[in-house]
């Protein structure tokens, strides 16, 4: 039985959620080059291609809220499915990716 909750959120909703909850884990599933060009502050880089092999590194976050994003929302659904299929509980998906993010980014 799937016990994960997946919620699609806009950039505004995501910003509000992570501003109000310092437990949030932010996963950037783009490439290292894209990440280096700019990412949401505090985001951890886990490219979608390697995520299935790297899940053990995220075990400690299974019960924390996780925000997943890519550039425009094309790759992140795969990452969301991977997390949901591996017992991650509270998954938030930034629907239009970093392209919709109008807040600070870290370079």
N, CA, C and O atoms as a GROMACS GRO file, in nm:
protein
  428
    1UNK      N    1   0.084  -0.120   0.000
    1UNK     CA    2   0.000   0.000   0.000
    1UNK      C    3   0.088   0.125   0.000
    1UNK      O    4   0.186   0.135   0.074
    2UNK      N    5   0.050   0.219  -0.084
    2UNK     CA    6   0.126   0.343  -0.096
    2UNK      C    7   0.080   0.440   0.012
    2UNK      O    8  -0.038   0.475   0.019
    3UNK      N    9   0.173   0.484   0.096
    3UNK     CA   10   0.136   0.576   0.204
    3UNK      C   11   0.192   0.715   0.182
    3UNK      O   12   0.190   0.799   0.272
    4UNK      N   13   0.242   0.740   0.062
    4UNK     CA   14   0.299   0.871   0.034
    4UNK      C   15   0.190   0.971   0.000
    4UNK      O   16   0.087   0.937  -0.058
    5UNK      N   17   0.215   1.095   0.038
    5UNK     CA   18   0.128   1.205  -0.003
    5UNK      C   19   0.208   1.288  -0.102
    5UNK      O   20   0.318   1.333  -0.071
    6UNK      N   21   0.152   1.307  -0.220
    6UNK     CA   22   0.219   1.388  -0.322
    6UNK      C   23   0.131   1.508  -0.350
    6UNK      O   24   0.013   1.494  -0.380
    7UNK      N   25   0.190   1.626  -0.339
    7UNK     CA   26   0.112   1.747  -0.363
    7UNK      C   27   0.187   1.833  -0.464
    7UNK      O   28   0.304   1.866  -0.446
    8UNK      N   29   0.118   1.869  -0.571
    8UNK     CA   30   0.175   1.961  -0.668
    8UNK      C   31   0.158   2.102  -0.614
    8UNK      O   32   0.050   2.141  -0.571
    9UNK      N   33   0.267   2.180  -0.616
    9UNK     CA   34   0.262   2.316  -0.564
    9UNK      C   35   0.320   2.415  -0.664
    9UNK      O   36   0.407   2.381  -0.744
   10UNK      N   37   0.270   2.538  -0.657
   10UNK     CA   38   0.326   2.645  -0.739
   10UNK      C   39   0.450   2.698  -0.668
   10UNK      O   40   0.477   2.663  -0.553
   11UNK      N   41   0.525   2.782  -0.736
   11UNK     CA   42   0.644   2.842  -0.676
   11UNK      C   43   0.605   2.923  -0.552
   11UNK      O   44   0.676   2.921  -0.451
   12UNK      N   45   0.493   2.994  -0.558
   12UNK     CA   46   0.448   3.076  -0.445
   12UNK      C   47   0.418   2.986  -0.324
   12UNK      O   48   0.458   3.016  -0.212
   13UNK      N   49   0.346   2.876  -0.349
   13UNK     CA   50   0.314   2.784  -0.240
   13UNK      C   51   0.441   2.720  -0.183
   13UNK      O   52   0.456   2.707  -0.061
   14UNK      N   53   0.532   2.682  -0.272
   14UNK     CA   54   0.657   2.619  -0.228
   14UNK      C   55   0.739   2.716  -0.143
   14UNK      O   56   0.792   2.678  -0.039
   15UNK      N   57   0.748   2.839  -0.188
   15UNK     CA   58   0.824   2.940  -0.114
   15UNK      C   59   0.768   2.958   0.027
   15UNK      O   60   0.842   2.963   0.125
   16UNK      N   61   0.635   2.966   0.035
   16UNK     CA   62   0.568   2.983   0.164
   16UNK      C   63   0.594   2.861   0.254
   16UNK      O   64   0.626   2.876   0.372
   17UNK      N   65   0.582   2.742   0.197
   17UNK     CA   66   0.603   2.619   0.275
   17UNK      C   67   0.745   2.612   0.331
   17UNK      O   68   0.763   2.584   0.450
   18UNK      N   69   0.845   2.637   0.247
   18UNK     CA   70   0.982   2.623   0.297
   18UNK      C   71   1.021   2.740   0.387
   18UNK      O   72   1.112   2.726   0.470
   19UNK      N   73   0.954   2.854   0.372
   19UNK     CA   74   0.980   2.967   0.462
   19UNK      C   75   0.927   2.939   0.602
   19UNK      O   76   0.984   2.982   0.701
   20UNK      N   77   0.816   2.865   0.608
   20UNK     CA   78   0.750   2.840   0.736
   20UNK      C   79   0.796   2.713   0.804
   20UNK      O   80   0.765   2.691   0.921
   21UNK      N   81   0.872   2.627   0.734
   21UNK     CA   82   0.909   2.498   0.792
   21UNK      C   83   1.054   2.466   0.760
   21UNK      O   84   1.087   2.431   0.647
   22UNK      N   85   1.141   2.479   0.860
   22UNK     CA   86   1.283   2.455   0.834
   22UNK      C   87   1.318   2.307   0.828
   22UNK      O   88   1.434   2.270   0.811
   23UNK      N   89   1.216   2.220   0.841
   23UNK     CA   90   1.237   2.076   0.825
   23UNK      C   91   1.239   2.036   0.677
   23UNK      O   92   1.281   1.925   0.643
   24UNK      N   93   1.195   2.126   0.590
   24UNK     CA   94   1.183   2.094   0.448
   24UNK      C   95   1.317   2.053   0.388
   24UNK      O   96   1.419   2.117   0.411
   25UNK      N   97   1.314   1.946   0.311
   25UNK     CA   98   1.430   1.902   0.236
   25UNK      C   99   1.399   1.940   0.091
   25UNK      O  100   1.291   1.910   0.040
   26UNK      N  101   1.494   2.006   0.026
   26UNK     CA  102   1.472   2.052  -0.112
   26UNK      C  103   1.564   1.972  -0.203
   26UNK      O  104   1.686   1.973  -0.186
   27UNK      N  105   1.504   1.901  -0.300
   27UNK     CA  106   1.582   1.819  -0.392
   27UNK      C  107   1.579   1.878  -0.532
   27UNK      O  108   1.472   1.896  -0.590
   28UNK      N  109   1.695   1.909  -0.583
   28UNK     CA  110   1.710   1.956  -0.720
   28UNK      C  111   1.750   1.833  -0.802
   28UNK      O  112   1.856   1.774  -0.777
   29UNK      N  113   1.668   1.795  -0.899
   29UNK     CA  114   1.696   1.672  -0.975
   29UNK      C  115   1.749   1.702  -1.116
   29UNK      O  116   1.741   1.618  -1.206
   30UNK      N  117   1.805   1.823  -1.133
   30UNK     CA  118   1.865   1.860  -1.262
   30UNK      C  119   2.010   1.811  -1.266
   30UNK      O  120   2.054   1.738  -1.178
   31UNK      N  121   2.082   1.853  -1.369
   31UNK     CA  122   2.223   1.815  -1.381
   31UNK      C  123   2.309   1.904  -1.291
   31UNK      O  124   2.263   2.008  -1.244
   32UNK      N  125   2.432   1.862  -1.268
   32UNK     CA  126   2.524   1.943  -1.187
   32UNK      C  127   2.546   2.080  -1.251
   32UNK      O  128   2.554   2.180  -1.180
   33UNK      N  129   2.557   2.084  -1.382
   33UNK     CA  130   2.579   2.211  -1.451
   33UNK      C  131   2.462   2.307  -1.427
   33UNK      O  132   2.482   2.425  -1.398
   34UNK      N  133   2.340   2.254  -1.439
   34UNK     CA  134   2.223   2.338  -1.416
   34UNK      C  135   2.220   2.387  -1.270
   34UNK      O  136   2.192   2.503  -1.242
   35UNK      N  137   2.251   2.294  -1.179
   35UNK     CA  138   2.253   2.327  -1.036
   35UNK      C  139   2.354   2.439  -1.010
   35UNK      O  140   2.325   2.534  -0.938
   36UNK      N  141   2.473   2.426  -1.069
   36UNK     CA  142   2.578   2.526  -1.049
   36UNK      C  143   2.540   2.663  -1.106
   36UNK      O  144   2.588   2.766  -1.060
   37UNK      N  145   2.453   2.663  -1.208
   37UNK     CA  146   2.407   2.789  -1.266
   37UNK      C  147   2.312   2.863  -1.173
   37UNK      O  148   2.293   2.984  -1.187
   38UNK      N  149   2.251   2.792  -1.079
   38UNK     CA  150   2.161   2.855  -0.983
   38UNK      C  151   2.056   2.757  -0.935
   38UNK      O  152   1.998   2.682  -1.013
   39UNK      N  153   2.034   2.758  -0.802
   39UNK     CA  154   1.937   2.666  -0.743
   39UNK      C  155   1.870   2.731  -0.623
   39UNK      O  156   1.917   2.833  -0.573
   40UNK      N  157   1.762   2.670  -0.578
   40UNK     CA  158   1.693   2.719  -0.459
   40UNK      C  159   1.789   2.704  -0.340
   40UNK      O  160   1.849   2.598  -0.323
   41UNK      N  161   1.803   2.809  -0.258
   41UNK     CA  162   1.895   2.800  -0.144
   41UNK      C  163   1.868   2.677  -0.057
   41UNK      O  164   1.755   2.649  -0.019
   42UNK      N  165   1.976   2.605  -0.027
   42UNK     CA  166   1.964   2.486   0.058
   42UNK      C  167   1.931   2.358  -0.017
   42UNK      O  168   1.925   2.251   0.044
   43UNK      N  169   1.909   2.368  -0.148
   43UNK     CA  170   1.871   2.249  -0.225
   43UNK      C  171   1.988   2.150  -0.233
   43UNK      O  172   2.104   2.189  -0.246
   44UNK      N  173   1.954   2.022  -0.226
   44UNK     CA  174   2.052   1.915  -0.242
   44UNK      C  175   2.042   1.865  -0.386
   44UNK      O  176   1.932   1.847  -0.438
   45UNK      N  177   2.156   1.842  -0.448
   45UNK     CA  178   2.158   1.797  -0.586
   45UNK      C  179   2.152   1.644  -0.593
   45UNK      O  180   2.240   1.575  -0.543
   46UNK      N  181   2.046   1.592  -0.657
   46UNK     CA  182   2.031   1.449  -0.683
   46UNK      C  183   1.973   1.435  -0.823
   46UNK      O  184   1.852   1.420  -0.839
   47UNK      N  185   2.060   1.438  -0.928
   47UNK     CA  186   2.007   1.428  -1.065
   47UNK      C  187   1.916   1.307  -1.080
   47UNK      O  188   1.943   1.199  -1.026
   48UNK      N  189   1.808   1.326  -1.154
   48UNK     CA  190   1.704   1.223  -1.164
   48UNK      C  191   1.763   1.090  -1.212
   48UNK      O  192   1.712   0.984  -1.174
   49UNK      N  193   1.868   1.093  -1.295
   49UNK     CA  194   1.926   0.969  -1.348
   49UNK      C  195   1.992   0.886  -1.237
   49UNK      O  196   1.993   0.763  -1.244
   50UNK      N  197   2.048   0.953  -1.135
   50UNK     CA  198   2.118   0.878  -1.030
   50UNK      C  199   2.034   0.861  -0.904
   50UNK      O  200   2.073   0.787  -0.813
   51UNK      N  201   1.919   0.927  -0.898
   51UNK     CA  202   1.836   0.921  -0.777
   51UNK      C  203   1.807   0.778  -0.730
   51UNK      O  204   1.821   0.749  -0.612
   52UNK      N  205   1.765   0.687  -0.820
   52UNK     CA  206   1.735   0.551  -0.774
   52UNK      C  207   1.855   0.483  -0.705
   52UNK      O  208   1.835   0.402  -0.614
   53UNK      N  209   1.976   0.514  -0.748
   53UNK     CA  210   2.096   0.455  -0.686
   53UNK      C  211   2.140   0.528  -0.560
   53UNK      O  212   2.224   0.478  -0.486
   54UNK      N  213   2.083   0.645  -0.535
   54UNK     CA  214   2.129   0.730  -0.424
   54UNK      C  215   2.029   0.738  -0.310
   54UNK      O  216   2.047   0.815  -0.216
   55UNK      N  217   1.923   0.658  -0.317
   55UNK     CA  218   1.817   0.669  -0.218
   55UNK      C  219   1.865   0.648  -0.074
   55UNK      O  220   1.811   0.708   0.018
   56UNK      N  221   1.966   0.562  -0.056
   56UNK     CA  222   2.013   0.538   0.081
   56UNK      C  223   2.066   0.666   0.145
   56UNK      O  224   2.061   0.682   0.267
   57UNK      N  225   2.117   0.759   0.062
   57UNK     CA  226   2.167   0.886   0.115
   57UNK      C  227   2.053   0.975   0.164
   57UNK      O  228   2.076   1.071   0.238
   58UNK      N  229   1.931   0.943   0.124
   58UNK     CA  230   1.815   1.024   0.162
   58UNK      C  231   1.729   0.958   0.268
   58UNK      O  232   1.628   1.015   0.311
   59UNK      N  233   1.767   0.837   0.313
   59UNK     CA  234   1.687   0.763   0.410
   59UNK      C  235   1.643   0.846   0.530
   59UNK      O  236   1.529   0.835   0.576
   60UNK      N  237   1.734   0.927   0.582
   60UNK     CA  238   1.704   1.004   0.702
   60UNK      C  239   1.592   1.106   0.680
   60UNK      O  240   1.538   1.161   0.776
   61UNK      N  241   1.556   1.131   0.554
   61UNK     CA  242   1.452   1.230   0.524
   61UNK      C  243   1.317   1.169   0.489
   61UNK      O  244   1.225   1.240   0.449
   62UNK      N  245   1.303   1.037   0.504
   62UNK     CA  246   1.179   0.970   0.462
   62UNK      C  247   1.053   1.028   0.525
   62UNK      O  248   0.947   1.030   0.462
   63UNK      N  249   1.063   1.077   0.648
   63UNK     CA  250   0.944   1.129   0.716
   63UNK      C  251   0.939   1.281   0.719
   63UNK      O  252   0.852   1.339   0.784
   64UNK      N  253   1.031   1.346   0.648
   64UNK     CA  254   1.030   1.492   0.641
   64UNK      C  255   0.964   1.536   0.510
   64UNK      O  256   0.961   1.460   0.413
   65UNK      N  257   0.912   1.657   0.508
   65UNK     CA  258   0.856   1.706   0.381
   65UNK      C  259   0.969   1.732   0.282
   65UNK      O  260   1.072   1.789   0.316
   66UNK      N  261   0.948   1.689   0.159
   66UNK     CA  262   1.049   1.704   0.054
   66UNK      C  263   0.989   1.779  -0.064
   66UNK      O  264   0.883   1.743  -0.115
   67UNK      N  265   1.060   1.884  -0.106
   67UNK     CA  266   1.020   1.956  -0.226
   67UNK      C  267   1.112   1.911  -0.339
   67UNK      O  268   1.234   1.918  -0.327
   68UNK      N  269   1.053   1.866  -0.448
   68UNK     CA  270   1.130   1.816  -0.563
   68UNK      C  271   1.109   1.912  -0.680
   68UNK      O  272   0.996   1.951  -0.711
   69UNK      N  273   1.219   1.948  -0.746
   69UNK     CA  274   1.204   2.032  -0.865
   69UNK      C  275   1.313   2.003  -0.968
   69UNK      O  276   1.421   1.952  -0.937
   70UNK      N  277   1.281   2.040  -1.093
   70UNK     CA  278   1.379   2.037  -1.202
   70UNK      C  279   1.372   2.173  -1.270
   70UNK      O  280   1.339   2.272  -1.204
   71UNK      N  281   1.403   2.182  -1.397
   71UNK     CA  282   1.404   2.311  -1.465
   71UNK      C  283   1.262   2.362  -1.494
   71UNK      O  284   1.229   2.477  -1.466
   72UNK      N  285   1.178   2.274  -1.552
   72UNK     CA  286   1.045   2.321  -1.592
   72UNK      C  287   0.932   2.224  -1.556
   72UNK      O  288   0.817   2.248  -1.593
   73UNK      N  289   0.964   2.116  -1.486
   73UNK     CA  290   0.860   2.021  -1.447
   73UNK      C  291   0.856   1.896  -1.533
   73UNK      O  292   0.766   1.814  -1.518
   74UNK      N  293   0.953   1.880  -1.623
   74UNK     CA  294   0.956   1.764  -1.711
   74UNK      C  295   1.020   1.640  -1.649
   74UNK      O  296   0.971   1.529  -1.667
   75UNK      N  297   1.129   1.659  -1.578
   75UNK     CA  298   1.204   1.546  -1.519
   75UNK      C  299   1.159   1.512  -1.377
   75UNK      O  300   1.166   1.396  -1.336
   76UNK      N  301   1.113   1.612  -1.304
   76UNK     CA  302   1.083   1.589  -1.162
   76UNK      C  303   0.973   1.487  -1.135
   76UNK      O  304   0.980   1.420  -1.032
   77UNK      N  305   0.871   1.470  -1.221
   77UNK     CA  306   0.772   1.365  -1.191
   77UNK      C  307   0.835   1.226  -1.176
   77UNK      O  308   0.788   1.145  -1.096
   78UNK      N  309   0.940   1.197  -1.254
   78UNK     CA  310   1.009   1.069  -1.240
   78UNK      C  311   1.071   1.056  -1.101
   78UNK      O  312   1.065   0.950  -1.039
   79UNK      N  313   1.131   1.165  -1.054
   79UNK     CA  314   1.192   1.165  -0.921
   79UNK      C  315   1.085   1.149  -0.813
   79UNK      O  316   1.105   1.076  -0.716
   80UNK      N  317   0.972   1.216  -0.830
   80UNK     CA  318   0.861   1.206  -0.735
   80UNK      C  319   0.814   1.061  -0.727
   80UNK      O  320   0.793   1.008  -0.617
   81UNK      N  321   0.798   0.996  -0.842
   81UNK     CA  322   0.756   0.855  -0.844
   81UNK      C  323   0.858   0.766  -0.773
   81UNK      O  324   0.821   0.677  -0.696
   82UNK      N  325   0.986   0.792  -0.798
   82UNK     CA  326   1.092   0.713  -0.734
   82UNK      C  327   1.082   0.726  -0.582
   82UNK      O  328   1.090   0.626  -0.511
   83UNK      N  329   1.064   0.848  -0.533
   83UNK     CA  330   1.054   0.870  -0.389
   83UNK      C  331   0.929   0.803  -0.332
   83UNK      O  332   0.934   0.736  -0.229
   84UNK      N  333   0.816   0.822  -0.400
   84UNK     CA  334   0.689   0.765  -0.353
   84UNK      C  335   0.696   0.613  -0.347
   84UNK      O  336   0.642   0.551  -0.255
   85UNK      N  337   0.763   0.553  -0.444
   85UNK     CA  338   0.775   0.406  -0.448
   85UNK      C  339   0.876   0.352  -0.347
   85UNK      O  340   0.891   0.231  -0.333
   86UNK      N  341   0.944   0.442  -0.278
   86UNK     CA  342   1.044   0.401  -0.180
   86UNK      C  343   1.015   0.458  -0.041
   86UNK      O  344   1.107   0.490   0.035
   87UNK      N  345   0.887   0.470  -0.009
   87UNK     CA  346   0.840   0.501   0.127
   87UNK      C  347   0.866   0.643   0.176
   87UNK      O  348   0.866   0.667   0.297
   88UNK      N  349   0.889   0.737   0.084
   88UNK     CA  350   0.898   0.876   0.129
   88UNK      C  351   0.755   0.925   0.150
   88UNK      O  352   0.668   0.899   0.068
   89UNK      N  353   0.732   0.995   0.260
   89UNK     CA  354   0.596   1.023   0.305
   89UNK      C  355   0.533   1.150   0.247
   89UNK      O  356   0.424   1.145   0.191
   90UNK      N  357   0.601   1.264   0.261
   90UNK     CA  358   0.542   1.393   0.225
   90UNK      C  359   0.620   1.457   0.112
   90UNK      O  360   0.722   1.521   0.134
   91UNK      N  361   0.570   1.439  -0.009
   91UNK     CA  362   0.642   1.486  -0.127
   91UNK      C  363   0.566   1.602  -0.190
   91UNK      O  364   0.447   1.593  -0.217
   92UNK      N  365   0.639   1.710  -0.212
   92UNK     CA  366   0.583   1.826  -0.278
   92UNK      C  367   0.656   1.842  -0.410
   92UNK      O  368   0.779   1.835  -0.416
   93UNK      N  369   0.580   1.865  -0.516
   93UNK     CA  370   0.637   1.875  -0.649
   93UNK      C  371   0.618   2.017  -0.700
   93UNK      O  372   0.505   2.065  -0.712
   94UNK      N  373   0.728   2.085  -0.731
   94UNK     CA  374   0.720   2.219  -0.788
   94UNK      C  375   0.681   2.204  -0.935
   94UNK      O  376   0.764   2.172  -1.020
   95UNK      N  377   0.553   2.227  -0.964
   95UNK     CA  378   0.494   2.188  -1.092
   95UNK      C  379   0.564   2.245  -1.214
   95UNK      O  380   0.582   2.174  -1.313
   96UNK      N  381   0.602   2.372  -1.211
   96UNK     CA  382   0.664   2.428  -1.331
   96UNK      C  383   0.813   2.447  -1.313
   96UNK      O  384   0.878   2.518  -1.390
   97UNK      N  385   0.868   2.384  -1.211
   97UNK     CA  386   1.012   2.384  -1.192
   97UNK      C  387   1.071   2.520  -1.161
   97UNK      O  388   1.000   2.616  -1.130
   98UNK      N  389   1.201   2.526  -1.170
   98UNK     CA  390   1.276   2.647  -1.137
   98UNK      C  391   1.238   2.762  -1.231
   98UNK      O  392   1.257   2.879  -1.196
   99UNK      N  393   1.186   2.730  -1.349
   99UNK     CA  394   1.148   2.836  -1.444
   99UNK      C  395   1.038   2.925  -1.386
   99UNK      O  396   1.020   3.039  -1.429
  100UNK      N  397   0.964   2.873  -1.287
  100UNK     CA  398   0.855   2.951  -1.228
  100UNK      C  399   0.898   3.019  -1.097
  100UNK      O  400   0.820   3.094  -1.038
  101UNK      N  401   1.018   2.994  -1.052
  101UNK     CA  402   1.068   3.045  -0.923
  101UNK      C  403   1.110   3.191  -0.938
  101UNK      O  404   1.198   3.222  -1.018
  102UNK      N  405   1.049   3.279  -0.861
  102UNK     CA  406   1.079   3.423  -0.871
  102UNK      C  407   1.152   3.474  -0.746
  102UNK      O  408   1.156   3.594  -0.721
  103UNK      N  409   1.209   3.383  -0.670
  103UNK     CA  410   1.273   3.420  -0.545
  103UNK      C  411   1.425   3.404  -0.556
  103UNK      O  412   1.477   3.373  -0.664
  104UNK      N  413   1.493   3.426  -0.446
  104UNK     CA  414   1.640   3.414  -0.447
  104UNK      C  415   1.684   3.276  -0.496
  104UNK      O  416   1.621   3.174  -0.468
  105UNK      N  417   1.793   3.277  -0.570
  105UNK     CA  418   1.860   3.152  -0.602
  105UNK      C  419   2.006   3.164  -0.561
  105UNK      O  420   2.060   3.275  -0.552
  106UNK      N  421   2.069   3.052  -0.536
  106UNK     CA  422   2.208   3.048  -0.495
  106UNK      C  423   2.291   3.001  -0.612
  106UNK      O  424   2.253   2.908  -0.683
  107UNK      N  425   2.405   3.066  -0.633
  107UNK     CA  426   2.496   3.024  -0.739
  107UNK      C  427   2.626   2.979  -0.678
  107UNK      O  428   2.718   2.939  -0.749
   0.00000   0.00000   0.00000
